[in-house]
Amino acid sequence: MDEDARDHDPVTRDGESEPRGDDIDIDAVRRKLEALERTVDHPDERREVRRAIGLVDRLPTPSIRDGIRKFTRRDIAEAFVGSILISLPLLVEDGVFDIADHFVGTPAFLGANVVFLITLTTGLLYYADFRDVKIHRPIFGVIPRRLTAVVIISFVTATFTMTLWGRLDGWSDPLVALARISVVWTAAAFGGALGDILPGESEGADINDELDQFGERLGIGDDEGLF
């Protein structure tokens, strides 16, 4: 075998060059594992491949450190704290009532505000230069789980605090209550996104892996995983 042949990178069956030991592409490894998961048909084999993917996600390599991929229970807690901190001042502001009355008078603006807060949260998470956040392991393969979690956490936070502090008049008028919540929800979503991404990637197991393990203990999710 000549020297050129020995130095040439081996080629896999799909035509891609196999990286040498000193130039490992973690993303390529993960893609191959995901492809393998789609081909195996035994639940135990799928479970082992998912565990291997989880191990790859936890590798302390530059490609992992430079981008936020994992979503953990700590991220959920950070989003909750961020939602509380940013939205708390609005809970004592009567200006929330004036904005809510505007939304009730023109419901189209209420819908537009929801679109605005989702757009704002998406921009903060994935397009602003605070952190390099990857859309990783989306729900059903298409729905960004970090965005979904932040939006839901911030909404629940706004609803809980507004109800707890008596700012919704006992839900006597649901439309007015939702309009008031939407105002605080906008600020809470902003705070939740910042609280989640500013500290960087959190330690701990990915929430998907924990849900898969929980599903295995319950005897469900063996074929495809819970998410």
N, C-alpha and C positions, 0 to 999 in steps of 0.2 A: 504494500500500500504506500503511495507516494505521500510526501509531506503535506501537499495541499489537501488531500483527502482526509488526512488525520486531523488537520486544523479546522476543517469545515464543520459547522454546527450540524448535529443530526436533525433530520426532518421527521416530524410526526406524520401519522396517517392522514391528518386533515390538512397537511401542506404547510403547517407553521414550523418555524425553526424552534428546536428545543433549546432553551437557554442553558448556558453553562453554569457551573456551580457558583462562580463569582458574579453572576449577573442574573439573579433570580427576580422575576417579575411576579409579585404576589398577586396582582390582579389577574394575570394569566393563569396562575395556579388555581385561583378561586373559580375562574370561568370554566376550567377543565373539570373541577369538582362538581360544579353545578350541572355541567353537561353529563357527567357520570351519574348524578342523582336522577336525571331524567331518563336514563337508560335502564337502571336497575329496577327490578319489579318486586323484590322481596322486601317486606317491611323492615327486617333486621338490617339488610344492606343499606336501605335508605337512611335508617337511623344512624348507622356508622358513618355514612357520607356526610350527613348533617353535622355530626360531631367533629369530623375532620374540617369542615368549613368553619365551624366555631373556633377550632384551634388556629386556623389560618388567620381569622379575624383578630385573634389576640396576640399574634406575633409582633414583637417590638421592632418592626422594620420601618425605614423612613417613609415608605409609601403609605403605611398605616398612620404614622404620626402626623404626616402632612395633611391628612384629610380626615374629617370626622365621619365615621361610618357606623359604629355601634350606637345602639339606642338602649339604654339600661334603666333600671329602676332609679338610679341616681339622677339621670336626665329628667325623669318624670318629676322627681322632687325639686330639682332646680327650676323647671318650668313653673311649678306651682309657687315656689317662693318668688320668682320673678314676677309672676302675675299679681301676687299679693302686694309686693312692694310698689309697683308702678300704679296699680289701680286704687290703692288705699286712699290717696288724697281726694279722689273723685267721690268717694262715698259720703263725704261731708259737704260737697259742693252742690248748692241748689241749681247751679247752671246745668246740671245733668237733667233736671226736670224741664228746663226750657228747650233743650235740644230734643228731648224725648217728645215734647208736645209738637215740635216741628215735624218729627218723624211720623207721629200719629196723624197729623194733618195732611201729610203727603207720604203715604206708605211707600211710594217708589223710592224715596230717599232712604227709607229704612232698609230696603233690599239693596240699594246701592252701597249703603254703609257696610253691610255684611260682605259684599264683594270687595269693597275697599280694604277691610281688615284682613281678609284672606289673601289678597294681593300683597298687602304690606308685609304680612307674616312670611309669605313665600319669598319675597324679595330679601327680607332680613336673613332668612335661613340659608338660601341657596345662591343669592346673587350679590349680596353685599360683601365687602372685603374684610369683615370681622374674622371669619374663619372659612376654611375650605370644607364645606359640608357636602357630602355625597348623598345622592338618593340611593339608598342601600336597602336591599331586601324589602321592596315595597309590598304593601298589602295587596293580595290577589295579583301581584306582579305589576301593578300600575299606580296604586295610590300611595304617595309618599307617607310613610308611617310617622316620621318626625313632625311633619306639618299637621297631619291629622291629630296627633297627640297634643300638640301645643294649642291648636284651635279648640279641641274638646276640653282640655284642662282649664284654659282661660275662661271658657264659657261657664263651666261648672263653678269655677272660683268666683266669677262675677255674680252668678245667680245665688250662690250660697251667701256671700258677704252682703249683697243687697237685701236678701231676705232676712238674714240674721240681724242686720242693723235697722230693720224696719223702714227701708227706703222704697218699698213696693206697695205700701198701703194694704198689706195682707192679701195681695193678688186679687183685689176686688175688681180690677179691670185688667185682664190678661194682656191685652194689646199694649196698654200703657206700661205695664210691668216689663214686657219684652223690649219695648222701645228704650226704657231706662237701662235695662240690662245691656242692650246693644252698645250704648254709649260707654259704659264701664268695660264691656267686653273688648272694645277696640284698644283701650289702653292696656288691659290685661294681656291681650294677645301679643302686643308689642313687648311688654315686660317678660312674658313667658318665653318668647323667642330669644331675647337677649340672655335671660337667665340660663337657658339651655346651652347656647353655643359659646358664650364668652369664656367659661372656664376651660374649654377644650374638650377633647374626648374623655369621657368618664371611664373609670376602671370598673371591673365587674363583668358579669356575663351579659351577653346580649339578651334583650327581653324575648326575642323570638326563640332563642335556645331554651330559656326558662319555661316559656309556654309549651314548647315541644316536650320538654321533660315532664311538665305537669300533665300534659295530655297522655303521655306514655303511662304515667302512674294511674291515670283514670281509665286507661285502655282505649283511648281515642286518639286520632291524629296519626296513626302509625303509617298510613299510606303516603300522605302528602305533607304532614305537619299541620299545625293549627294555622300558620300563616306562611 
